[in-house]
Amino acid sequence: MTKILLIDDDHLITEALSRALNYAGYQVETADNGRSGLDLALAQKPDLVILDILMPQMDGWEVCKALRKRSTVPILMLTALGDEVDRILGLELGADDYLTKPFSNRELLAHVRALLRRVEFDRSNQPSAQQMHVGPVELDLSTRRVYKNGQELTLRYKEFEVLSLLMSRPGEVITRAELFDQVWGTDWLGDTRTLDVHIRWLREKLEDTPSQPLYIQTVRGAGYRFVPAPENG
C-alpha cells in the first residue's frame, strides 16, 4: 500500500486529511512538528510527503531542505493563500508541487495522484541505455548519479529527470512543453515557472559561470538544448 506522511501541527487538518487519504486507499502516518516529521520521513521512507510550512521545532522550509539532502521522495507543500514567495521558495528548496490553502479534499487527492503517477512513470519508462556521456558530463540512469569531469554532482529528483532528457538528445532543442510532458506529466498542476527554477539549479551545478551557460542553452521562444562542449564564437 502506498505510504503518505503528513506533517502538520494543526490536528483538525491532519485528522480530516488522514480520513480522506485513508478512504482513497493510502496508508497515512502523521507528525505534528517538523523535527519528528523529518525523523519519520527518513526512518519510514514514505512514497510521498505532505508538508506544512509553519510548525514548531522545525518549519517546513527546514524540513524540506534537510529531507532533500538525503531523499528524493516527492514533496507536496501546503502554502498560504496567494503567497507567491512561499510557493517559489518551496520549489527552490526542492518541493515537487504545492497546494494553496484553503483547498478541498478532491483537490488534494488530485495533486497526490498526479505526483505518484509521475514518479511511477519515471521509474518504469527509463531508456534501455543506462549510461550517457555528453562532453564532460556523465549520467548513470541505473544509479541516478551524475558526474562532471569525474566529480559527482548532487541533483534533486526532478533536476536529474530534466538533465537526463536533455542529454538523451544532445544538441537538439527540447521544447518547454515536451519537458513538462516528459518530466512532470501532462497532468502537472503547479506553477509552470518551476521549469525555470530547475534549469537555474542545474546551471548552478554544471556551469562554470551559471549566468553565462555553455552546456544548458536557452533557445528563445522554443526551449532548451544540451551541447556537448562550449561552442566557439
C-alpha positions, -999 to +999 in steps of 0.1 A: +000+000+000+012+035-009+025+053+022+020+090+028+035+111+056+015+141+066+034+167+086+013+195+101+008+208+136-029+215+131-047+184+143-080+194+127-063+194+093-043+162+098-074+143+110-095+155+081-068+148+055-059+115+070-095+103+067-097+114+031-064+098+022-073+066+040-106+064+023-088+068-010-067+037-002-035+053+011-017+044+044-011+076+063+013+085+091+012+119+108+036+142+126+027+174+145+061+191+143+089+194+118+116+175+138+095+144+143+083+146+108+118+146+094+128+117+116+097+097+104+104+105+067+140+093+070+131+062+090+100+050+072+107+061+037+072+071+026+061+073-010+050+109-006+054+137+020+027+164+025+044+192+043+030+223+060+052+254+064+045+270+099+053+243+125+071+241+159+107+229+163+115+229+125+094+248+099+085+233+066+114+251+048+140+234+071+123+200+068+122+202+030+158+213+028+171+186+052+150+159+035+162+168+000+198+163+011+191+126+018+160+116-001+142+120-035+108+114-020+081+136-037+072+166-015+038+184-017+040+216+003+009+234+017+011+272+013-008+302+024-034+318+001-019+339-026+016+339-010+038+336-041+070+338-021+061+306-002+054+288-034+087+298-051+108+292-020+093+258-017+102+249-052+137+263-048+143+241-017+133+210-036+095+206-032+078+190-062+045+207-060+024+230-038-012+233-028-027+266-017-049+269+013-078+266+016-083+235-006-108+207-010-101+170-003-107+164-040-080+189-050-056+174-025-062+139-039-057+152-075-023+166-066-013+134-047-023+111-076-005+133-101+027+132-082+026+095-076+017+088-112+047+109-123+071+090-101+058+056-112+061+067-149+097+079-143+107+046-128+091+024-155+099+044-185+137+047-184+156+043-217+174+010-223+208+027-223+217+031-187+247+055-192+251+087-211+283+106-217+280+140-233+310+163-233+324+164-197+291+152-182+284+115-174+250+103-163+241+069-150+204+061-150+207+029-130+223+046-100+209+081-107+244+096-104+258+125-124+295+134-128+312+164-144+349+158-152+348+129-128+334+148-099+300+137-086+272+163-086+242+161-062+210+166-080+174+167-069+149+142-083+135+164-110+168+180-118+181+145-127+150+139-149+154+172-168+191+167-173+187+131-185+161+142-211+183+170-224+214+147-225+195+119-243+193+142-274+224+164-273+223+195-295+186+191-301+161+217-289+136+203-265+106+224-261+092+236-227+060+217-235+079+184-240+099+189-209+068+194-188+051+164-206+081+141-200+092+152-166+061+165-148+034+149-170+005+165-188-015+165-156+010+189-139-009+212-116+017+235-104+033+268-115+050+264-149+079+286-137+092+256-118+109+245-150+129+278-150+138+272-114+151+237-121+171+249-151+187+275-129+196+249-103+212+227-130+232+256-143+245+264-109+258+229-106+270+222-141+282+255-154+315+273-146+296+306-149+259+300-144+249+334-157+267+326-190+257+290-196+276+269-221+261+235-217+224+241-210+215+267-235+182+286-238+166+288-273+143+317-270+107+310-278+114+273-281+130+256-251+165+243-241+193+222-255+223+205-241+255+210-261+284+185-257+311+212-254+313+250-254+307+264-288+333+289-302+324+324-312 
